[in-house]
Amino acid sequence: MPEFKVNEPVVQPEPVVRVEVNPAAPLPLGANRFRLVVVDDSGNESEATFLDIVVRDAERPTAVLDIVDANGRRIEPVVASGASFILSGARSSDVGGGRVVEYRFTLVER
């Protein structure tokens, strides 16, 4: 399993990566940001997309800032402290008939 280090991409040909959390060094409480850049078979890089996940404190309140649609619905990228989770870039695509051949997942410094 890949080890996520701040600002170091985990590069792989698969669109899904499991983020294993080390109990001795868990993700910090609060928001943690991941970045995804994909590369097509011609070597073209996408613009970056970001996902913020929230690691909740088991005792104190956790501040959360959401984005909602016009109907007030939100997606909850929330995990418990110490819990592992899966990131997916499977919906990434390349226009013009190319295909995505590399996924660069990055835990971004906050």
N, CA, C and O atoms as a DFTB+ gen file, in Angstrom:
440 C
 N C O
     1  1       0.836      -1.175       0.000
     2  2       0.000       0.000       0.000
     3  2       0.887       1.246       0.000
     4  3       1.907       1.289       0.688
     5  1       0.497       2.245      -0.766
     6  2       1.307       3.459      -0.804
     7  2       1.223       4.231       0.507
     8  3       0.227       4.163       1.228
     9  1       2.284       4.958       0.796
    10  2       2.301       5.813       1.973
    11  2       2.141       7.253       1.518
    12  3       2.912       7.733       0.687
    13  1       1.150       7.941       2.055
    14  2       0.922       9.330       1.702
    15  2       1.777      10.226       2.577
    16  3       1.716      10.157       3.805
    17  1       2.578      11.074       1.929
    18  2       3.378      12.086       2.611
    19  2       2.969      13.429       2.021
    20  3       2.691      13.529       0.826
    21  1       2.933      14.448       2.850
    22  2       2.479      15.771       2.424
    23  2       3.273      16.250       1.207
    24  3       4.504      16.232       1.200
    25  1       2.534      16.678       0.178
    26  2       3.056      17.246      -1.064
    27  2       3.899      16.291      -1.911
    28  3       4.638      16.739      -2.788
    29  1       3.798      14.974      -1.662
    30  2       4.479      13.968      -2.482
    31  2       3.428      13.115      -3.181
    32  3       2.719      12.361      -2.515
    33  1       3.305      13.213      -4.516
    34  2       2.287      12.441      -5.230
    35  2       2.496      10.926      -5.097
    36  3       3.625      10.437      -5.072
    37  1       1.388      10.211      -5.014
    38  2       1.373       8.754      -5.124
    39  2       0.935       8.495      -6.559
    40  3      -0.223       8.725      -6.906
    41  1       1.852       8.017      -7.397
    42  2       1.598       7.864      -8.827
    43  2       1.350       6.385      -9.125
    44  3       2.123       5.517      -8.722
    45  1       0.252       6.120      -9.841
    46  2      -0.095       4.736     -10.150
    47  2      -0.994       4.689     -11.372
    48  3      -1.589       5.702     -11.738
    49  1      -1.105       3.524     -12.014
    50  2      -1.973       3.404     -13.190
    51  2      -3.441       3.163     -12.844
    52  3      -4.297       3.296     -13.718
    53  1      -3.760       2.809     -11.588
    54  2      -5.137       2.523     -11.184
    55  2      -5.825       3.793     -10.696
    56  3      -5.169       4.674     -10.140
    57  1      -7.157       3.901     -10.898
    58  2      -7.881       5.097     -10.493
    59  2      -8.295       5.129      -9.027
    60  3      -8.828       6.140      -8.570
    61  1      -8.068       4.055      -8.279
    62  2      -8.491       3.983      -6.886
    63  2      -7.273       3.683      -6.016
    64  3      -6.457       2.827      -6.358
    65  1      -7.154       4.385      -4.898
    66  2      -6.048       4.147      -3.965
    67  2      -6.602       4.126      -2.542
    68  3      -7.442       4.950      -2.181
    69  1      -6.126       3.183      -1.747
    70  2      -6.551       3.101      -0.346
    71  2      -5.585       3.938       0.489
    72  3      -4.368       3.791       0.379
    73  1      -6.129       4.802       1.310
    74  2      -5.324       5.623       2.207
    75  2      -5.285       4.903       3.555
    76  3      -6.242       4.958       4.327
    77  1      -4.179       4.234       3.822
    78  2      -4.007       3.524       5.086
    79  2      -3.489       4.526       6.110
    80  3      -2.511       5.231       5.863
    81  1      -4.149       4.581       7.253
    82  2      -3.765       5.525       8.285
    83  2      -2.968       4.796       9.357
    84  3      -3.423       3.796       9.912
    85  1      -1.781       5.302       9.640
    86  2      -0.917       4.750      10.668
    87  2      -1.408       5.256      12.018
    88  3      -1.422       6.467      12.237
    89  1      -1.814       4.375      12.934
    90  2      -2.310       4.819      14.240
    91  2      -1.290       5.667      15.011
    92  3      -1.670       6.514      15.819
    93  1       0.000       5.438      14.762
    94  2       1.035       6.211      15.449
    95  2       1.202       7.606      14.850
    96  3       1.757       8.495      15.495
    97  1       0.725       7.802      13.619
    98  2       0.848       9.103      12.948
    99  2      -0.402       9.355      12.115
   100  3      -0.322       9.403      10.887
   101  1      -1.572       9.518      12.768
   102  2      -2.812       9.702      12.014
   103  2      -2.857      11.069      11.329
   104  3      -2.063      11.961      11.628
   105  1      -3.799      11.206      10.411
   106  2      -4.018      12.511       9.801
   107  2      -4.442      13.489      10.883
   108  3      -5.106      13.096      11.842
   109  1      -4.074      14.750      10.746
   110  2      -4.476      15.744      11.746
   111  2      -5.996      15.896      11.800
   112  3      -6.689      15.685      10.805
   113  1      -6.496      16.262      12.970
   114  2      -7.919      16.537      13.109
   115  2      -8.291      17.736      12.258
   116  3      -7.472      18.626      12.032
   117  1      -9.530      17.757      11.788
   118  2     -10.004      18.838      10.938
   119  2      -9.864      18.488       9.474
   120  3      -9.781      17.316       9.109
   121  1      -9.838      19.515       8.636
   122  2      -9.807      19.309       7.185
   123  2      -8.431      18.861       6.710
   124  3      -7.406      19.382       7.147
   125  1      -8.430      17.895       5.816
   126  2      -7.225      17.428       5.134
   127  2      -7.544      17.434       3.653
   128  3      -8.613      16.972       3.252
   129  1      -6.652      17.941       2.841
   130  2      -6.926      18.123       1.418
   131  2      -6.086      17.170       0.582
   132  3      -4.886      17.004       0.801
   133  1      -6.757      16.546      -0.386
   134  2      -6.087      15.702      -1.358
   135  2      -6.249      16.321      -2.737
   136  3      -7.278      16.927      -3.037
   137  1      -5.238      16.167      -3.569
   138  2      -5.250      16.704      -4.937
   139  2      -5.117      15.529      -5.893
   140  3      -4.419      14.557      -5.604
   141  1      -5.794      15.623      -7.038
   142  2      -5.664      14.625      -8.096
   143  2      -5.367      15.326      -9.407
   144  3      -6.076      16.251      -9.806
   145  1      -4.307      14.876     -10.077
   146  2      -3.979      15.279     -11.439
   147  2      -3.899      13.985     -12.239
   148  3      -3.269      13.025     -11.794
   149  1      -4.521      13.944     -13.403
   150  2      -4.444      12.759     -14.256
   151  2      -3.654      13.096     -15.515
   152  3      -3.584      14.251     -15.935
   153  1      -3.058      12.058     -16.111
   154  2      -2.245      12.211     -17.305
   155  2      -2.779      11.262     -18.360
   156  3      -3.002      10.084     -18.080
   157  1      -2.990      11.768     -19.585
   158  2      -3.498      10.890     -20.646
   159  2      -2.362      10.196     -21.378
   160  3      -1.188      10.432     -21.094
   161  1      -2.727       9.333     -22.328
   162  2      -1.735       8.533     -23.037
   163  2      -0.859       9.349     -23.983
   164  3       0.065       8.806     -24.589
   165  1      -1.136      10.642     -24.115
   166  2      -0.268      11.538     -24.892
   167  2       0.646      12.363     -23.989
   168  3       1.436      13.173     -24.474
   169  1       0.536      12.158     -22.679
   170  2       1.370      12.889     -21.734
   171  2       0.790      14.216     -21.279
   172  3       1.464      14.981     -20.590
   173  1      -0.468      14.505     -21.659
   174  2      -1.117      15.752     -21.247
   175  2      -1.615      15.628     -19.816
   176  3      -2.249      14.635     -19.460
   177  1      -1.328      16.643     -18.983
   178  2      -1.781      16.663     -17.599
   179  2      -3.070      17.453     -17.471
   180  3      -3.250      18.479     -18.127
   181  1      -3.972      16.966     -16.617
   182  2      -5.206      17.687     -16.332
   183  2      -4.914      18.849     -15.386
   184  3      -3.830      18.944     -14.811
   185  1      -5.892      19.719     -15.239
   186  2      -5.865      20.677     -14.144
   187  2      -6.107      19.875     -12.866
   188  3      -6.722      18.810     -12.910
   189  1      -5.637      20.367     -11.756
   190  2      -5.822      19.665     -10.490
   191  2      -7.260      19.799     -10.005
   192  3      -7.909      20.825     -10.209
   193  1      -7.742      18.747      -9.363
   194  2      -9.007      18.796      -8.641
   195  2      -8.697      18.455      -7.190
   196  3      -7.730      17.748      -6.911
   197  1      -9.512      18.954      -6.268
   198  2      -9.229      18.793      -4.849
   199  2     -10.421      18.190      -4.123
   200  3     -11.571      18.383      -4.517
   201  1     -10.129      17.458      -3.059
   202  2     -11.147      16.902      -2.183
   203  2     -10.688      17.130      -0.754
   204  3      -9.589      16.730      -0.370
   205  1     -11.538      17.776       0.027
   206  2     -11.261      17.951       1.450
   207  2     -12.018      16.882       2.215
   208  3     -13.222      16.707       2.027
   209  1     -11.307      16.166       3.082
   210  2     -11.961      15.218       3.975
   211  2     -11.799      15.760       5.391
   212  3     -10.825      16.450       5.692
   213  1     -12.734      15.451       6.234
   214  2     -12.705      15.950       7.603
   215  2     -12.452      14.787       8.557
   216  3     -13.181      13.796       8.551
   217  1     -11.418      14.919       9.372
   218  2     -11.148      13.953      10.431
   219  2     -11.740      14.549      11.704
   220  3     -11.305      15.601      12.172
   221  1     -12.730      13.866      12.254
   222  2     -13.459      14.391      13.419
   223  2     -12.756      14.032      14.732
   224  3     -12.213      12.939      14.892
   225  1     -12.785      14.971      15.644
   226  2     -12.297      14.755      16.997
   227  2     -13.353      13.943      17.741
   228  3     -14.547      14.202      17.593
   229  1     -12.930      12.970      18.535
   230  2     -13.876      12.122      19.262
   231  2     -14.439      12.808      20.507
   232  3     -15.424      12.342      21.079
   233  1     -13.821      13.909      20.927
   234  2     -14.266      14.561      22.152
   235  2     -14.689      16.016      21.960
   236  3     -15.694      16.445      22.526
   237  1     -13.949      16.761      21.185
   238  2     -14.236      18.184      21.002
   239  2     -15.038      18.400      19.728
   240  3     -15.085      17.515      18.872
   241  1     -15.673      19.567      19.586
   242  2     -16.393      19.847      18.342
   243  2     -15.418      19.961      17.174
   244  3     -14.251      20.311      17.348
   245  1     -15.918      19.662      15.998
   246  2     -15.123      19.759      14.773
   247  2     -15.797      20.748      13.842
   248  3     -16.947      20.540      13.453
   249  1     -15.104      21.824      13.476
   250  2     -15.645      22.802      12.541
   251  2     -15.605      22.216      11.136
   252  3     -14.593      21.644      10.730
   253  1     -16.695      22.355      10.395
   254  2     -16.790      21.822       9.037
   255  2     -17.386      22.892       8.135
   256  3     -18.405      23.496       8.471
   257  1     -16.756      23.126       7.000
   258  2     -17.248      24.062       6.001
   259  2     -17.641      23.255       4.773
   260  3     -16.797      22.576       4.188
   261  1     -18.916      23.318       4.370
   262  2     -19.424      22.527       3.253
   263  2     -19.728      23.391       2.046
   264  3     -19.874      24.609       2.145
   265  1     -19.818      22.739       0.922
   266  2     -20.375      23.328      -0.296
   267  2     -21.682      22.594      -0.543
   268  3     -21.722      21.365      -0.489
   269  1     -22.759      23.338      -0.815
   270  2     -24.055      22.716      -1.045
   271  2     -24.584      23.118      -2.413
   272  3     -24.214      24.157      -2.959
   273  1     -25.452      22.280      -2.952
   274  2     -26.078      22.620      -4.228
   275  2     -27.308      23.484      -3.982
   276  3     -27.594      23.848      -2.841
   277  1     -28.019      23.807      -5.017
   278  2     -29.189      24.679      -4.901
   279  2     -30.274      24.089      -4.008
   280  3     -31.110      24.825      -3.483
   281  1     -30.271      22.770      -3.830
   282  2     -31.255      22.104      -2.982
   283  2     -30.757      21.877      -1.564
   284  3     -31.451      21.270      -0.748
   285  1     -29.549      22.366      -1.268
   286  2     -29.001      22.210       0.071
   287  2     -28.349      20.866       0.337
   288  3     -27.967      20.588       1.474
   289  1     -28.211      20.031      -0.670
   290  2     -27.574      18.720      -0.490
   291  2     -26.062      18.875      -0.486
   292  3     -25.513      19.721      -1.192
   293  1     -25.399      18.061       0.306
   294  2     -23.948      18.094       0.366
   295  2     -23.385      16.681       0.327
   296  3     -24.077      15.708       0.629
   297  1     -22.138      16.593      -0.047
   298  2     -21.415      15.324      -0.003
   299  2     -20.559      15.383       1.254
   300  3     -19.891      16.385       1.508
   301  1     -20.577      14.329       2.026
   302  2     -19.857      14.320       3.288
   303  2     -18.558      13.528       3.199
   304  3     -18.563      12.322       3.446
   305  1     -17.455      14.169       2.855
   306  2     -16.165      13.467       2.880
   307  2     -15.605      13.472       4.301
   308  3     -14.620      14.154       4.585
   309  1     -16.241      12.706       5.189
   310  2     -15.883      12.701       6.604
   311  2     -15.480      11.292       7.014
   312  3     -16.156      10.319       6.679
   313  1     -14.362      11.191       7.750
   314  2     -13.917       9.902       8.279
   315  2     -13.606      10.066       9.758
   316  3     -13.297      11.165      10.220
   317  1     -13.688       8.980      10.488
   318  2     -13.359       9.000      11.911
   319  2     -11.850       9.070      12.083
   320  3     -11.097       8.612      11.224
   321  1     -11.415       9.642      13.192
   322  2      -9.993       9.711      13.503
   323  2      -9.405       8.305      13.529
   324  3      -9.932       7.419      14.201
   325  1      -8.313       8.105      12.797
   326  2      -7.657       6.804      12.742
   327  2      -8.238       5.843      11.732
   328  3      -7.711       4.744      11.555
   329  1      -9.320       6.232      11.058
   330  2      -9.964       5.334      10.089
   331  2      -9.302       5.446       8.713
   332  3      -8.876       6.527       8.307
   333  1      -9.224       4.338       8.013
   334  2      -8.735       4.325       6.639
   335  2      -9.886       4.635       5.703
   336  3     -11.050       4.504       6.083
   337  1      -9.572       5.045       4.482
   338  2     -10.612       5.357       3.514
   339  2     -10.054       5.198       2.118
   340  3      -8.851       5.005       1.941
   341  1     -10.939       5.279       1.109
   342  2     -10.560       5.061      -0.290
   343  2     -10.851       6.323      -1.089
   344  3     -11.937       6.893      -0.987
   345  1      -9.876       6.759      -1.886
   346  2     -10.065       7.855      -2.827
   347  2     -10.249       7.258      -4.220
   348  3      -9.647       6.233      -4.539
   349  1     -11.071       7.889      -5.043
   350  2     -11.291       7.387      -6.394
   351  2     -11.205       8.514      -7.414
   352  3     -11.813       9.572      -7.247
   353  1     -10.446       8.270      -8.464
   354  2     -10.391       9.176      -9.603
   355  2     -11.043       8.526     -10.811
   356  3     -10.792       8.928     -11.947
   357  1     -11.880       7.521     -10.570
   358  2     -12.464       6.722     -11.648
   359  2     -13.330       7.530     -12.606
   360  3     -13.485       7.139     -13.763
   361  1     -13.898       8.645     -12.157
   362  2     -14.722       9.466     -13.045
   363  2     -13.885      10.391     -13.917
   364  3     -14.435      11.122     -14.741
   365  1     -12.578      10.373     -13.752
   366  2     -11.702      11.189     -14.594
   367  2     -11.799      10.702     -16.036
   368  3     -11.999       9.515     -16.294
   369  1     -11.655      11.627     -16.957
   370  2     -11.753      11.238     -18.364
   371  2     -10.886      12.149     -19.207
   372  3     -10.440      13.203     -18.755
   373  1     -10.656      11.731     -20.427
   374  2      -9.896      12.509     -21.402
   375  2     -10.776      12.705     -22.627
   376  3     -11.327      11.744     -23.163
   377  1     -10.905      13.942     -23.066
   378  2     -11.718      14.205     -24.249
   379  2     -10.943      13.853     -25.506
   380  3      -9.715      13.771     -25.477
   381  1     -11.633      13.649     -26.585
   382  2     -10.984      13.413     -27.875
   383  2     -10.509      11.998     -28.096
   384  3      -9.684      11.772     -28.982
   385  1     -10.993      11.029     -27.329
   386  2     -10.650       9.635     -27.588
   387  2      -9.426       9.119     -26.859
   388  3      -9.125       7.929     -26.947
   389  1      -8.700       9.984     -26.133
   390  2      -7.556       9.504     -25.363
   391  2      -8.030       8.778     -24.119
   392  3      -9.230       8.695     -23.855
   393  1      -7.083       8.253     -23.358
   394  2      -7.454       7.581     -22.113
   395  2      -6.489       7.998     -21.019
   396  3      -5.327       8.306     -21.285
   397  1      -6.973       8.007     -19.799
   398  2      -6.145       8.345     -18.644
   399  2      -5.272       7.143     -18.313
   400  3      -5.768       6.021     -18.201
   401  1      -3.966       7.377     -18.157
   402  2      -3.047       6.279     -17.870
   403  2      -2.287       6.462     -16.557
   404  3      -1.533       5.575     -16.156
   405  1      -2.472       7.593     -15.888
   406  2      -1.770       7.822     -14.640
   407  2      -2.602       8.708     -13.728
   408  3      -3.236       9.661     -14.182
   409  1      -2.594       8.393     -12.456
   410  2      -3.333       9.167     -11.454
   411  2      -2.338       9.622     -10.403
   412  3      -1.593       8.800      -9.869
   413  1      -2.307      10.908     -10.092
   414  2      -1.381      11.455      -9.107
   415  2      -2.175      11.981      -7.912
   416  3      -2.668      13.108      -7.933
   417  1      -2.291      11.172      -6.893
   418  2      -3.008      11.547      -5.669
   419  2      -2.002      12.189      -4.705
   420  3      -0.918      11.644      -4.494
   421  1      -2.344      13.318      -4.131
   422  2      -1.435      14.023      -3.243
   423  2      -2.171      14.525      -2.008
   424  3      -3.230      15.143      -2.118
   425  1      -1.608      14.259      -0.834
   426  2      -2.081      14.879       0.392
   427  2      -1.404      16.238       0.445
   428  3      -0.175      16.312       0.478
   429  1      -2.180      17.311       0.454
   430  2      -1.651      18.661       0.346
   431  2      -1.470      19.263       1.730
   432  3      -2.320      19.087       2.602
   433  1      -0.365      19.973       1.934
   434  2      -0.121      20.649       3.194
   435  2      -1.238      21.623       3.488
   436  3      -1.685      22.347       2.597
   437  1      -1.691      21.649       4.719
   438  2      -2.774      22.564       5.061
   439  2      -2.273      23.738       5.841
   440  3      -3.057      24.612       6.213
